[in-house]
Amino acid sequence: MLKQRILTALVLAPIMIGGIFYLPLGQFKLFIAAIVTLGAWEWANLSGIKMQVGRVAYAGIIAALIWLVEFEGFVQEVDLLYLAFAWWITAFILVAVHPKLKSLWGSAPVRLLMGLAILLPMWVGFVQIKSYPFNDYLIMYVMFVVWGADVGAYFSGRTFGKHKLASTVSPGKTWEGVYGGLVVTFLMALGGGYLLENEAGLSLDLAQWVLLVAVTLAITCVSVVGDLIESMVKRHRGIKDSSHLLPGHGGVMDRIDSMTAALPMFALALSVFGWNLVV
């Protein structure tokens, strides 16, 4: 299993990094849309759609909605980011009180709608951030924050973990793990600000430093909710992995669950606070 995980990671990492840094915006949109569509195919399974034709149809609907947003102005992209904000607050409540509100989201149609609020804003988040100066580095920053939170949570949880975070959703996660992840991403925020000042030649005042740290810690917290909401749905569905597309890693959703929350929220922060977040 470990060998499979390493080999898969060695293949996936260059593809993802290459897509972020070397694809022009138009091709980048298609690249992320392909990832989201694969995630949609898996989410249909998580929603209880057992027939392959139904899963493919749902993935097609997600792809069609992306096309409508991009080319027909079906809905403003920023509105989808606000939808994501409302959804992740709702998701936090669902996880926090689980299993009390299971009757509200346990049906397949509701879970399919949840998928719309999870997947479409992630595509928008990637595209929005790609439109900013230093866009490639901003995207990588969010990804490193999510990965850093995972690593910090893993080691802190294994070493100090005593108090369960959400025992009915993901029994292995602890509050100590969350705190460890926050410490790591706090240090990453300081490091990111240092690089902006010393490598990019930008100047951050105190308010911008505080904002950078606050937004980083906020997306760390919401990334945890992204992880937990998928765990909650998988537990309800009675499966361990969203699919077996990625040997040793499970499925696409298993790799991007935290990112589905972090990316749109970081993009919304940039939209609300302006580029002053980093200049």
C-alpha positions as CSV (number, residue, x, y, z in Angstrom):
1,M,0.0,0.0,0.0
2,L,2.8,2.5,0.9
3,K,4.6,1.7,-2.4
4,Q,1.4,2.3,-4.3
5,R,0.8,5.6,-2.5
6,I,4.3,6.8,-3.3
7,L,4.2,5.8,-6.9
8,T,0.8,7.4,-7.4
9,A,2.0,10.6,-5.7
10,L,5.1,10.7,-7.9
11,V,2.8,10.7,-10.9
12,L,0.2,13.0,-9.7
13,A,2.4,15.8,-8.2
14,P,4.2,16.7,-11.5
15,I,0.8,16.7,-13.4
16,M,-0.8,19.0,-10.8
17,I,2.2,21.3,-10.5
18,G,2.7,21.4,-14.3
19,G,-1.0,22.2,-14.8
20,I,-0.9,25.1,-12.3
21,F,2.3,26.7,-13.5
22,Y,2.4,26.0,-17.2
23,L,-1.1,25.9,-18.6
24,P,-2.6,29.1,-19.9
25,L,-5.8,30.2,-18.3
26,G,-8.1,28.6,-20.9
27,Q,-6.4,25.2,-20.7
28,F,-6.2,25.6,-16.9
29,K,-9.9,25.9,-16.7
30,L,-10.4,22.7,-18.7
31,F,-7.8,21.0,-16.5
32,I,-9.6,21.8,-13.3
33,A,-12.9,21.1,-14.9
34,A,-11.7,17.6,-15.7
35,I,-10.7,17.1,-12.0
36,V,-14.1,18.4,-10.8
37,T,-15.9,16.1,-13.3
38,L,-14.1,13.1,-12.0
39,G,-15.0,14.2,-8.4
40,A,-18.6,14.5,-9.5
41,W,-18.6,10.9,-10.8
42,E,-17.4,9.8,-7.4
43,W,-19.8,12.1,-5.5
44,A,-22.7,10.4,-7.3
45,N,-21.6,7.2,-5.7
46,L,-21.3,8.8,-2.3
47,S,-24.8,10.1,-2.9
48,G,-26.1,6.6,-3.3
49,I,-26.3,6.4,-7.1
50,K,-25.2,2.8,-7.7
51,M,-25.7,2.5,-11.5
52,Q,-22.8,3.6,-13.6
53,V,-25.1,5.5,-16.1
54,G,-26.4,7.6,-13.2
55,R,-22.9,8.5,-12.0
56,V,-21.8,9.4,-15.5
57,A,-25.0,11.5,-16.0
58,Y,-24.3,13.4,-12.8
59,A,-20.7,14.1,-13.9
60,G,-22.1,15.3,-17.2
61,I,-24.5,17.7,-15.4
62,I,-21.6,19.2,-13.4
63,A,-19.6,19.6,-16.6
64,A,-22.5,21.2,-18.3
65,L,-23.0,23.6,-15.4
66,I,-19.3,24.6,-15.6
67,W,-19.8,25.3,-19.3
68,L,-22.9,27.4,-18.6
69,V,-21.1,29.5,-15.9
70,E,-18.1,30.0,-18.2
71,F,-19.7,30.7,-21.5
72,E,-23.3,31.6,-20.9
73,G,-23.0,33.6,-17.7
74,F,-25.6,31.3,-16.1
75,V,-24.6,32.7,-12.7
76,Q,-21.9,35.1,-11.6
77,E,-18.7,33.3,-10.4
78,V,-18.6,35.4,-7.2
79,D,-22.1,34.3,-6.4
80,L,-21.0,30.7,-6.3
81,L,-18.3,31.7,-3.9
82,Y,-20.9,33.2,-1.6
83,L,-22.9,30.0,-2.1
84,A,-19.9,28.0,-0.9
85,F,-19.6,30.3,2.1
86,A,-23.2,29.6,3.1
87,W,-22.7,25.9,2.4
88,W,-19.6,25.4,4.5
89,I,-21.3,27.1,7.5
90,T,-24.2,24.7,7.0
91,A,-21.7,21.8,6.6
92,F,-20.0,22.7,9.9
93,I,-23.4,22.6,11.6
94,L,-24.2,19.2,10.1
95,V,-20.9,17.8,11.2
96,A,-21.1,19.4,14.7
97,V,-24.5,17.9,15.5
98,H,-24.2,14.6,13.6
99,P,-26.1,12.3,13.5
100,K,-29.1,14.5,14.7
101,L,-29.8,16.1,11.3
102,K,-29.2,13.0,9.2
103,S,-32.8,13.0,8.0
104,L,-32.2,16.3,6.3
105,W,-29.3,15.2,4.1
106,G,-29.6,11.4,4.1
107,S,-31.5,11.1,0.8
108,A,-29.7,10.8,-2.5
109,P,-31.3,13.9,-4.1
110,V,-30.1,16.1,-1.2
111,R,-26.6,14.7,-1.3
112,L,-26.5,15.3,-5.1
113,L,-27.4,18.9,-4.4
114,M,-24.7,19.1,-1.8
115,G,-22.3,18.0,-4.5
116,L,-23.1,21.1,-6.5
117,A,-22.3,23.3,-3.6
118,I,-19.0,21.5,-3.0
119,L,-17.7,21.0,-6.5
120,L,-18.7,24.0,-8.6
121,P,-17.3,26.6,-6.2
122,M,-14.0,24.8,-6.2
123,W,-13.7,25.2,-9.9
124,V,-14.6,28.9,-9.5
125,G,-12.0,29.2,-6.7
126,F,-9.2,27.9,-8.9
127,V,-10.2,30.1,-11.8
128,Q,-10.6,33.2,-9.7
129,I,-7.2,32.8,-8.1
130,K,-5.6,32.1,-11.4
131,S,-6.7,35.6,-12.5
132,Y,-4.6,37.4,-9.8
133,P,-0.9,38.5,-10.0
134,F,1.3,35.8,-8.5
135,N,-1.6,33.4,-9.2
136,D,0.4,30.2,-9.5
137,Y,2.1,30.9,-6.1
138,L,-1.2,31.7,-4.5
139,I,-2.7,28.4,-5.6
140,M,0.3,26.5,-4.4
141,Y,0.1,28.5,-1.1
142,V,-3.5,27.3,-0.5
143,M,-2.5,23.7,-1.4
144,F,0.5,23.8,0.9
145,V,-1.7,25.2,3.7
146,V,-4.1,22.3,3.3
147,W,-1.2,19.8,3.1
148,G,0.5,21.4,6.1
149,A,-2.6,21.3,8.1
150,D,-2.9,17.5,7.3
151,V,0.7,16.8,8.3
152,G,0.5,18.9,11.5
153,A,-2.8,17.2,12.4
154,Y,-1.4,13.7,11.8
155,F,1.7,14.1,13.9
156,S,0.1,16.2,16.6
157,G,-2.9,13.9,16.8
158,R,-0.8,10.7,17.0
159,T,1.4,12.3,19.7
160,F,-1.0,14.2,21.9
161,G,-4.5,13.2,20.7
162,K,-7.0,12.5,23.5
163,H,-10.1,14.5,22.8
164,K,-12.2,13.4,19.8
165,L,-13.1,16.1,17.3
166,A,-16.2,14.4,15.7
167,S,-16.3,10.8,16.9
168,T,-19.5,9.9,15.0
169,V,-18.0,11.2,11.8
170,S,-14.3,10.4,11.9
171,P,-13.2,8.7,15.1
172,G,-9.5,9.1,14.4
173,K,-9.5,12.9,14.4
174,T,-8.8,14.8,17.6
175,W,-8.8,18.4,18.7
176,E,-5.1,18.1,19.4
177,G,-4.7,17.3,15.7
178,V,-6.6,20.4,14.7
179,Y,-4.4,22.5,17.0
180,G,-1.3,21.0,15.5
181,G,-2.5,21.8,12.0
182,L,-3.2,25.4,13.0
183,V,0.3,25.8,14.5
184,V,1.8,24.5,11.2
185,T,-0.3,26.8,9.0
186,F,0.4,29.8,11.3
187,L,4.1,29.3,10.7
188,M,3.4,28.9,7.0
189,A,1.5,32.2,7.0
190,L,4.6,33.9,8.6
191,G,6.8,32.2,6.0
192,G,4.5,33.2,3.2
193,G,4.5,36.8,4.3
194,Y,8.3,36.8,4.6
195,L,8.7,35.5,1.1
196,L,6.3,38.2,-0.3
197,E,8.4,40.9,1.3
198,N,11.8,39.5,0.6
199,E,11.4,37.7,-2.7
200,A,8.5,39.4,-4.4
201,G,9.5,42.9,-3.1
202,L,6.1,43.7,-1.6
203,S,5.6,45.5,1.6
204,L,3.1,44.3,4.2
205,D,1.9,46.6,7.0
206,L,0.6,45.3,10.3
207,A,-3.1,45.1,9.1
208,Q,-2.0,43.1,6.0
209,W,0.1,40.7,8.2
210,V,-2.9,40.2,10.5
211,L,-5.2,39.6,7.5
212,L,-2.9,37.1,5.9
213,V,-2.6,35.1,9.1
214,A,-6.3,35.3,9.9
215,V,-7.3,34.1,6.4
216,T,-4.7,31.3,6.5
217,L,-6.1,30.1,9.8
218,A,-9.6,30.4,8.6
219,I,-9.0,28.3,5.5
220,T,-7.2,25.8,7.7
221,C,-10.4,25.4,9.8
222,V,-12.7,25.2,6.8
223,S,-10.4,22.6,5.2
224,V,-11.1,20.4,8.2
225,V,-14.8,20.7,7.6
226,G,-14.3,19.8,4.0
227,D,-12.5,16.6,5.1
228,L,-15.2,15.8,7.7
229,I,-18.2,16.3,5.4
230,E,-16.9,13.8,3.0
231,S,-16.1,11.4,5.9
232,M,-19.7,11.9,7.1
233,V,-21.2,11.0,3.7
234,K,-18.9,8.1,3.2
235,R,-19.8,6.7,6.6
236,H,-23.5,7.1,5.8
237,R,-22.9,5.3,2.4
238,G,-20.9,2.6,4.1
239,I,-17.7,2.9,2.0
240,K,-14.1,3.7,2.8
241,D,-13.0,5.4,-0.4
242,S,-14.8,7.5,-2.9
243,S,-13.4,5.3,-5.7
244,H,-10.3,3.3,-6.6
245,L,-9.0,5.7,-9.3
246,L,-5.8,6.5,-7.5
247,P,-4.0,3.4,-6.3
248,G,-3.1,3.7,-2.6
249,H,-5.0,7.0,-2.3
250,G,-8.6,6.0,-2.9
251,G,-10.4,8.4,-5.2
252,V,-10.2,12.0,-6.5
253,M,-12.6,13.2,-3.8
254,D,-10.4,11.6,-1.1
255,R,-7.5,13.8,-2.3
256,I,-9.5,17.1,-2.8
257,D,-12.0,17.0,0.0
258,S,-10.2,19.6,2.0
259,M,-9.4,21.6,-1.1
260,T,-13.1,21.9,-2.1
261,A,-13.5,24.0,1.0
262,A,-10.2,25.9,1.2
263,L,-10.0,27.0,-2.5
264,P,-13.3,28.9,-2.8
265,M,-13.0,30.4,0.7
266,F,-9.5,31.8,-0.1
267,A,-10.8,33.1,-3.5
268,L,-13.7,34.7,-1.6
269,A,-11.3,36.3,0.8
270,L,-9.3,37.8,-2.1
271,S,-12.6,39.1,-3.6
272,V,-13.9,40.6,-0.4
273,F,-10.6,42.1,1.0
274,G,-9.1,42.9,-2.4
275,W,-5.5,42.3,-3.5
276,N,-4.5,44.3,-0.4
277,L,-4.4,40.9,1.3
278,V,-0.9,40.5,-0.2
279,V,0.3,43.9,-1.3
